[in-house]
Amino acid sequence: IEALLTAASPLIQEQFLPKLVSGQWSGTMNLTEPSAGSDLANVRTRAERQNDQSYKIFGTKIYITYGEHDLTENIIHLVLARTSHAPEGVKGLSLFVVPKFFINPDHTIGERNDVHCLSIEHKLGIKASPTAVLQFGDHGGATGYLVGDENRGLEYMFIMMNAARFAVGVQGIAIAQRSYQQAVSYAKERLQSKDLTGSDGPISIIHHPDVKRMLMTMRATTEGCRALATVAAAAYDAAHHHPDAEVRKQNALFYEFMVPLVKGYSTEMSLEVTSLGIQVHGGMGFIEETGAAQYYRDAKILTIYEGTTAIQANDLVGRKTARDGGQTAKALAGQVEQTENELLTH
C-alpha cells in the first residue's frame, strides 16, 4: 500500500488501493529468485513492454509470503523484473503490479492472470504462513503494470522493505514477549526441589535463583528492544508530521539509522529469549505439547528474511553510518551518554 501510494500512477492507485486498504485483497513482495537471494543484482525475471503500455512478465520467484491462498478474493503481487535493454545490476530493476486476477472496468474480478503457484514450502517454523514458489508467464506471459519509472524498482521496493524490516524487528519483540509470558506462567506453577534454605517441600521453580536469572534476562532484553522500537517509531512519526522541516529531517535520519538496529538486534534477541523460554520449561520445553518450542522455531526466520543480520550490519555501517561521516551515530552516542549522566545524578 505504501509503495503504491508513494510511487504508482493515479490510475494504478485508483484500481488497486481501495480494496488493498479494506483488506478485500492482499499483497505480496516478489524479490527473491532461485539464483538471486540477498544479491538482487542477479534477478532475471524479465518484463516485455506491450503496445497497450502493459508488460508481459516471465520468471520464477521463491519464498513469497502469502503468495497463494484463498483468504482474499484477489492477490496483488508487486514484482521486481528487468526490462529489455535495462542496465545490469540492481540499477536495471523495475517494479510491476501483477494481480492474480484481472480487474474488470467495473472493478469486479475478471479472468485469471498468468501467475501460478508451483509449490508451498515445508518450513522449520511459521507453518501457518503459506510460503510460495510463483511462476510468471508459463502460458504466454503474466500481465503487469509498471510502478513509477523503469529502472527505479529497487528504490520503490525499499519503501516496503524499510517498513517490513522495522515490522520484523517488532515481530522479534512480540514472539520474545509471548515466550516470556508462557515461561513465567509455567515457572509459577511448576513445583520442583526445595529452596536453598531447606524448605519443607518442593517450591515453584520461579523461586530458584537460576530460573529467576533466566526470566529476568528474558524480560530485560525484551523490554529494552521494545523501548528501542518505540523510540524509532516516535522518530518516524516526527519525521512525517513535525511542523519544523529541520526537525523532520533529523528525525528521518535518526529513524533510518535505527531500522537496522531494531531489525538486527531484536530478532537475534528473540532467538536467545525463546531458547531461554524452553530452558525454563526444562524437559517439557522440548515436548511439543507445551508450545514453547514453536516460539523458538518461528523466531529463526526473523534473523533471515527482510535482510539477514549480516545485511543489517552492512546497512548500518556501510550506508547509515558512513553516508554522513558518522554524524548521526555520534549524535546518538551523545544522547546515550547524556541519559547515562542524568541517571548517575539521581
C-alpha positions in Angstrom: 0.0 0.0 0.0 2.7 2.4 1.0 4.8 1.7 -2.1 1.8 2.3 -4.4 0.8 5.4 -2.5 4.4 6.7 -2.9 5.3 5.7 -6.5 2.3 4.4 -8.5 0.3 6.4 -11.1 -3.2 7.7 -10.1 -4.7 5.0 -12.4 -3.0 2.2 -10.6 -3.7 3.7 -7.2 -7.4 4.0 -8.1 -7.6 0.4 -9.4 -5.8 -1.4 -6.6 -5.5 0.7 -3.4 -9.2 0.8 -2.1 -9.5 -3.0 -1.8 -5.9 -3.4 -0.5 -6.7 -0.9 2.2 -10.0 -2.5 3.0 -8.4 -6.0 3.2 -10.6 -7.5 0.5 -7.4 -8.0 -1.4 -4.0 -8.9 -0.1 -0.5 -8.1 -1.4 2.9 -9.8 -1.8 6.5 -8.8 -2.3 8.3 -10.7 -5.1 12.1 -10.1 -4.9 13.9 -13.4 -4.4 14.7 -15.9 -7.2 16.5 -19.3 -7.2 19.7 -17.5 -8.3 19.1 -14.2 -6.6 18.7 -14.3 -2.8 20.3 -11.5 -0.9 22.0 -10.2 -4.0 19.2 -8.8 -6.1 21.7 -7.8 -8.9 21.1 -11.4 -10.2 17.3 -11.0 -10.7 16.5 -12.5 -14.1 12.7 -12.2 -14.2 12.0 -10.3 -17.4 9.4 -7.8 -18.4 8.5 -7.2 -22.1 6.6 -4.0 -22.9 3.4 -4.3 -24.9 1.6 -1.9 -27.2 -1.0 -1.1 -24.6 1.7 0.1 -22.2 1.3 -3.0 -20.1 4.2 -5.6 -19.7 4.4 -9.4 -20.0 6.3 -10.9 -17.0 8.3 -14.1 -17.3 10.2 -15.7 -14.4 10.2 -17.6 -11.1 10.0 -16.1 -7.6 10.6 -18.0 -4.4 9.9 -17.5 -0.7 6.8 -15.4 -1.4 4.9 -15.0 1.8 1.1 -15.5 1.2 1.9 -15.9 -2.5 -1.1 -18.2 -2.8 -4.1 -18.7 -0.6 -7.9 -18.4 -0.6 -8.3 -15.9 2.2 -8.9 -13.0 -0.1 -10.6 -12.8 -3.4 -7.5 -11.4 -5.2 -3.8 -11.2 -4.5 -1.8 -8.2 -5.8 1.8 -9.2 -6.5 4.5 -6.5 -6.6 7.3 -8.0 -8.7 10.9 -6.9 -9.4 11.8 -7.6 -13.0 14.2 -6.5 -15.7 13.0 -4.8 -18.9 14.8 -5.3 -22.2 17.8 -3.1 -22.7 17.9 -2.4 -18.9 21.3 -1.9 -17.4 22.9 -4.9 -15.5 22.7 -5.0 -11.7 20.2 -3.5 -9.3 20.0 -0.3 -11.4 18.2 -2.2 -14.1 15.3 -3.4 -12.0 11.8 -2.2 -12.4 8.7 -2.7 -10.2 5.4 -4.1 -11.6 1.9 -4.7 -10.2 0.8 -8.2 -11.3 -2.7 -9.1 -10.0 -3.7 -12.8 -9.6 -7.0 -12.0 -11.3 -7.5 -9.2 -13.8 -9.8 -6.3 -12.7 -12.8 -5.5 -14.9 -13.7 -1.9 -15.8 -16.4 -2.0 -13.1 -13.8 -3.1 -10.5 -15.1 -6.7 -10.3 -12.8 -9.7 -10.5 -12.0 -10.9 -14.0 -10.1 -13.7 -15.6 -7.0 -15.4 -14.1 -3.6 -13.8 -14.8 -0.7 -16.0 -15.9 0.8 -16.3 -12.5 0.6 -19.7 -10.7 1.8 -21.3 -7.5 4.2 -24.2 -8.2 4.5 -25.3 -4.6 4.1 -24.3 -0.9 7.3 -24.7 1.1 7.6 -27.0 4.1 9.4 -25.0 6.8 11.1 -25.1 10.2 8.6 -22.6 11.6 5.9 -20.1 10.7 3.9 -23.0 9.4 0.6 -21.0 9.4 2.1 -18.7 6.8 2.0 -20.1 3.2 5.4 -19.5 1.6 5.0 -20.0 -2.2 7.0 -20.6 -5.3 5.4 -18.5 -8.0 5.8 -18.9 -11.7 5.0 -16.0 -14.0 4.4 -16.4 -17.7 4.2 -20.1 -18.4 1.2 -19.5 -20.7 2.1 -16.5 -22.8 3.2 -14.1 -20.1 1.7 -12.6 -16.9 0.3 -9.1 -17.4 2.0 -6.5 -15.2 1.7 -2.7 -14.9 4.8 -0.5 -14.3 5.0 1.3 -11.0 6.7 4.7 -11.5 9.6 4.8 -13.8 11.6 2.0 -15.4 14.9 1.0 -13.6 13.8 2.5 -10.3 12.2 -0.7 -9.0 14.6 -1.3 -6.1 14.1 2.2 -4.9 10.4 1.7 -4.8 10.7 -1.8 -3.3 12.8 -0.3 -0.4 9.7 1.7 0.6 8.2 -1.7 1.5 11.5 -3.2 2.7 12.2 -0.5 5.3 8.7 -0.8 6.7 9.0 -4.6 6.7 12.4 -4.5 8.4 11.0 -2.5 11.2 8.0 -4.7 11.4 10.1 -7.9 11.6 12.0 -6.3 14.4 8.7 -5.9 16.2 7.9 -9.5 15.4 11.0 -10.5 17.3 9.9 -8.4 20.3 6.4 -9.9 20.1 7.5 -13.5 20.0 10.0 -12.9 22.8 7.3 -11.3 24.9 5.0 -14.3 24.3 7.7 -16.8 25.2 8.4 -14.8 28.4 4.7 -14.8 29.3 4.4 -18.5 29.0 7.7 -19.2 30.8 6.6 -17.0 33.8 3.3 -18.7 33.9 4.9 -22.2 33.9 7.5 -21.2 36.4 4.8 -20.1 38.9 3.0 -23.4 38.7 5.8 -26.0 38.3 6.9 -27.4 41.7 10.4 -28.8 41.9 13.1 -29.2 44.6 13.4 -27.4 47.9 14.7 -23.9 48.1 18.3 -23.1 49.2 17.3 -22.6 52.8 15.8 -26.1 53.0 12.1 -25.6 52.7 9.8 -28.4 53.9 8.7 -29.4 50.4 9.2 -28.6 46.7 8.7 -25.0 45.7 7.6 -23.4 42.4 10.6 -23.0 40.2 10.2 -19.3 39.9 11.9 -19.0 43.3 15.0 -20.8 42.2 17.8 -18.3 41.5 18.8 -19.6 38.1 15.2 -19.6 36.9 14.9 -16.0 38.2 18.0 -15.2 36.3 16.7 -16.6 33.0 13.3 -14.9 33.4 14.8 -11.5 34.2 17.1 -11.9 31.2 14.1 -12.6 29.0 12.2 -9.7 30.4 15.0 -7.1 30.4 16.1 -7.8 26.8 12.5 -7.8 25.6 11.7 -4.5 27.3 14.9 -3.0 26.1 14.1 -3.9 22.5 10.6 -2.6 22.9 11.9 0.7 24.1 14.3 0.8 21.1 11.5 0.2 18.6 9.2 2.7 20.3 11.8 5.5 20.2 12.3 4.7 16.5 8.6 4.7 15.8 8.2 8.1 17.5 11.0 9.5 15.3 9.2 8.1 12.2 6.0 10.0 13.3 8.0 13.2 13.9 9.8 12.8 10.5 6.4 12.8 8.8 4.4 15.2 10.9 6.5 17.7 12.8 5.9 21.3 11.6 9.7 22.2 11.5 11.4 21.0 8.4 14.8 20.6 10.1 13.3 18.6 12.9 11.6 16.4 10.3 15.0 15.8 8.6 16.8 15.0 11.7 14.2 12.5 12.8 14.2 10.9 9.4 17.9 10.3 9.6 17.6 9.0 13.2 14.8 6.6 12.2 16.7 5.3 9.1 19.8 4.8 11.4 17.6 2.8 13.9 15.9 0.4 11.5 18.8 -2.0 11.0 19.4 -1.9 14.8 15.7 -2.7 15.6 15.6 -5.4 12.9 19.0 -6.9 13.6 19.2 -6.8 17.4 15.5 -7.5 18.2 15.5 -10.6 16.0 18.7 -12.0 17.4 17.4 -11.3 20.8 14.2 -13.2 20.1 16.3 -16.4 19.4 18.0 -16.1 22.8 14.8 -15.4 24.6 12.8 -18.2 23.1 15.7 -20.6 23.8 15.6 -19.5 27.4 11.9 -20.0 27.4 12.4 -23.7 26.5 15.1 -23.9 29.2 12.7 -22.6 31.9 10.3 -25.3 30.9 13.1 -27.9 31.3 12.3 -31.2 29.6 8.7 -30.1 29.0 10.0 -27.3 26.8 11.3 -29.9 24.4 7.9 -31.5 24.2 5.6 -30.0 21.6 2.6 -30.2 24.0 3.7 -27.0 25.9 4.1 -24.9 22.7 7.4 -23.4 24.0 9.4 -25.0 21.1 7.2 -23.4 18.5 8.4 -19.9 19.5 12.0 -21.0 19.0 11.3 -22.5 15.6 9.3 -19.5 14.5 11.9 -17.0 15.7 14.7 -18.3 13.5 13.3 -16.9 10.2 13.3 -13.4 11.7 17.1 -13.2 11.6 16.9 -14.2 7.9 14.0 -12.6 6.0 13.8 -8.9 5.0 17.7 -8.9 5.1 19.8 -11.2 7.2 21.5 -9.9 10.3 24.8 -9.5 8.4 23.0 -7.4 5.8 21.6 -5.2 8.6 25.1 -4.8 9.9 26.3 -3.8 6.4 23.5 -1.3 6.1 24.2 0.2 9.5 27.9 0.6 8.9 28.2 0.9 5.2 25.3 3.2 4.5 23.6 4.7 7.6 26.9 5.5 9.4 29.2 6.3 6.5 26.8 8.5 4.5 27.2 11.5 6.8 30.7 10.7 8.2 29.2 9.2 11.3 27.4 12.4 12.5 24.1 10.6 13.2 25.9 7.8 15.0 27.9 10.4 17.1 24.8 12.3 17.9 23.0 9.2 19.1 26.0 8.2 21.2 25.9 11.7 22.7 22.2 11.3 23.6 23.0 7.9 25.3 25.9 9.5 27.2 23.7 12.4 28.3 21.0 9.9 29.6 23.6 7.9 31.4 24.9 11.1 33.2 21.4 12.1 34.1 20.8 8.6 35.6 24.0 8.8 37.6 22.9 12.0 39.3 19.6 10.5 40.6 
